Amino acid sequence: MAALISSLFCKTIRSSLRLYFPSISPYSTIGTKTSQTPSVHKSSAKLTKSEVRLGRIVIDEFNKKEDEKLNVPEDFPFQISGDTDTLFLKHHFQGETIRVVVRKEKENEGSSPQNLFVIVKLIRKMGISLKFYCKCASSTHFTIYRMQAKPRGPRAILTSPEFSDLDEKLQKVFYSFLEARGIDRSLANFLQYYMTYHDGQNYKGLLYRVRKYLDV
């Protein structure tokens, strides 16, 4: 009789537990510890090791770039503004305002020397201006490929043929004309240096962001 009562009691308890906790199975593993497989431990250790190595190399590269400073010659006549994509230069010469706009050719970024598009605009006080469209693909010279002349007032801007089609003597005189205004070999050399320097600064910025990501 006692055995029968005990059996009925146990069945009642099990039924109650299933009623209030239907997800609990007699074979439940709740509360038991599961161990990770050796492959998981190995992958985790490999990931940590690679991250530490990456952080160390990134810091070394960043510190190399930290010491680089922009060197502008003391006798450099132009005021500098702009960024790595577009550089603006301004200079005054005997009553003229000289404005230079420099842009990199996107298709050849990272090459050395870099292909640069250069627009030189010369403005006289009365509003007459000349504009030269140039390329600077070396550290030694500019190549003019077209020019424009803007008269005073609302009259139309006149554009030249291809510069190389002009009389050779006229071409030489125009190059000398620009050289007297600072558009010369030293400026070409500085522009190549400036763009290379700022490419390095962009690289430094990239390394800094990687450091922030790795928290190193």
C-alpha positions in Angstrom: 0.0 0.0 0.0 2.8 2.4 0.9 4.6 1.6 -2.4 1.4 2.4 -4.3 1.0 5.7 -2.6 4.6 6.6 -3.2 4.3 5.8 -6.9 1.2 7.9 -7.3 2.9 10.9 -5.5 5.8 10.8 -7.8 3.6 10.7 -10.9 1.6 13.7 -9.5 4.9 15.7 -9.0 6.1 15.0 -12.5 2.7 16.0 -14.0 2.8 19.3 -12.0 6.3 20.1 -13.2 5.3 19.5 -16.9 2.3 21.8 -16.4 4.4 24.7 -15.1 7.6 24.1 -17.0 6.6 22.4 -20.2 10.0 23.0 -21.8 11.9 21.0 -19.2 12.7 17.5 -20.3 13.8 14.6 -18.1 16.9 14.6 -20.3 17.5 18.4 -20.0 21.2 19.5 -19.7 20.4 22.8 -18.0 23.0 23.7 -15.5 25.6 21.4 -17.0 28.9 22.8 -18.4 29.8 22.2 -22.1 33.4 22.4 -23.1 34.6 24.1 -26.3 36.2 21.9 -29.0 40.0 22.2 -29.5 39.5 23.8 -32.9 37.6 26.7 -31.4 40.4 27.3 -28.9 43.0 27.1 -31.7 41.1 29.6 -33.9 40.7 32.1 -31.1 44.4 32.0 -30.2 45.3 32.4 -33.9 43.0 35.5 -34.2 44.4 37.1 -31.1 48.0 36.5 -32.3 47.3 38.0 -35.7 45.7 41.1 -34.2 48.6 41.7 -31.9 51.0 41.4 -34.8 48.9 43.8 -36.9 48.8 46.3 -34.1 52.5 46.3 -33.7 53.2 46.8 -37.4 50.6 49.5 -37.7 52.2 51.4 -34.8 55.6 51.1 -36.3 54.4 52.5 -39.7 52.5 55.3 -38.0 55.5 56.4 -36.0 57.6 56.6 -39.3 55.0 59.0 -40.8 54.8 61.0 -37.5 58.2 62.6 -38.2 57.4 63.8 -41.7 56.8 67.6 -41.9 55.9 69.7 -44.9 59.0 71.7 -46.1 58.1 74.9 -47.9 61.1 76.8 -49.3 61.7 80.2 -47.5 61.6 82.0 -50.8 58.4 80.3 -52.1 56.4 83.2 -53.5 52.9 81.6 -53.4 50.3 81.5 -50.7 49.1 77.9 -50.3 45.6 76.7 -49.5 43.4 73.7 -50.3 43.8 70.0 -49.6 45.1 66.8 -51.2 42.5 66.8 -54.0 42.8 70.4 -55.0 45.6 72.8 -54.3 45.3 76.6 -54.6 48.2 79.0 -55.0 48.2 82.8 -55.2 50.9 85.3 -55.9 51.2 88.9 -56.9 53.6 90.0 -59.5 54.1 93.6 -60.8 50.4 94.5 -60.8 49.2 91.1 -61.7 47.4 88.5 -59.6 48.5 85.0 -60.3 46.2 82.1 -59.3 47.1 78.5 -59.8 44.8 75.5 -59.3 46.3 72.0 -59.1 44.5 68.7 -59.3 45.7 65.2 -59.4 44.7 62.9 -62.3 42.6 60.2 -60.5 43.5 57.4 -62.9 47.2 57.7 -62.0 47.1 58.3 -58.2 50.0 56.9 -56.4 52.3 57.0 -59.4 55.6 58.9 -59.2 55.9 61.4 -60.6 52.2 62.1 -60.5 50.2 63.5 -63.4 48.9 66.9 -62.3 46.4 69.2 -64.1 47.4 72.8 -63.5 45.4 75.9 -64.4 47.3 79.2 -64.3 45.3 82.4 -64.4 46.9 85.8 -64.8 44.7 88.8 -64.0 45.4 92.5 -64.6 43.7 95.2 -62.5 41.5 96.3 -65.4 40.0 92.8 -65.5 41.8 91.4 -68.6 43.0 87.9 -67.9 45.0 85.0 -69.5 44.4 81.4 -68.6 46.9 78.6 -69.3 45.8 74.9 -69.1 48.9 72.8 -68.3 50.0 69.4 -67.2 52.8 68.7 -64.8 54.0 65.1 -65.2 57.5 65.5 -63.9 59.4 67.5 -61.4 61.2 69.6 -64.0 58.6 71.4 -66.2 55.0 72.2 -67.2 53.5 71.4 -70.5 50.9 73.9 -71.8 48.2 72.3 -74.0 45.7 75.2 -74.3 45.3 78.9 -73.4 42.4 81.4 -73.2 42.2 85.2 -73.3 39.4 87.0 -71.5 38.9 90.7 -72.5 37.5 93.3 -70.3 33.7 93.4 -70.0 31.1 90.8 -71.2 32.8 89.9 -74.4 33.4 86.3 -75.2 36.5 84.3 -74.0 38.8 83.4 -76.8 40.4 79.9 -76.8 43.6 79.0 -78.6 44.1 75.9 -80.8 46.2 73.1 -79.4 49.2 74.9 -77.9 51.6 72.6 -79.8 50.1 73.8 -83.1 51.2 77.4 -82.4 54.4 78.9 -83.9 57.4 77.5 -82.0 58.8 80.9 -81.3 55.4 81.9 -79.8 55.4 78.8 -77.7 58.9 79.5 -76.3 57.9 83.1 -75.5 54.8 82.0 -73.6 56.9 79.5 -71.5 59.4 82.3 -70.7 56.4 84.6 -69.9 55.1 82.1 -67.3 58.6 81.3 -65.9 59.1 85.0 -65.1 55.9 84.7 -62.9 57.0 81.7 -60.9 55.5 78.9 -63.1 58.9 77.3 -63.5 61.0 74.2 -62.7 61.1 74.9 -59.0 57.3 75.1 -58.8 56.9 71.9 -60.7 59.3 70.2 -58.3 57.4 71.5 -55.3 54.0 70.4 -56.6 55.2 66.9 -57.1 56.7 66.9 -53.6 53.5 68.5 -52.1 51.2 65.9 -53.6 53.5 63.0 -52.6 53.7 64.4 -49.0 49.9 64.6 -48.7 49.5 61.1 -50.1 51.7 60.1 -47.1 49.5 62.1 -44.8 46.4 60.3 -46.1 48.2 57.0 -45.5 49.0 58.2 -41.9 45.3 59.0 -41.4 44.4 55.4 -42.5 46.9 53.9 -40.1 45.4 56.1 -37.3 41.9 54.8 -37.9 43.2 51.2 -37.9 44.8 51.9 -34.6 41.5 53.2 -33.2 39.8 50.1 -34.4 42.3 47.8 -32.8 42.5 50.1 -29.7 46.3 50.2 -29.8 
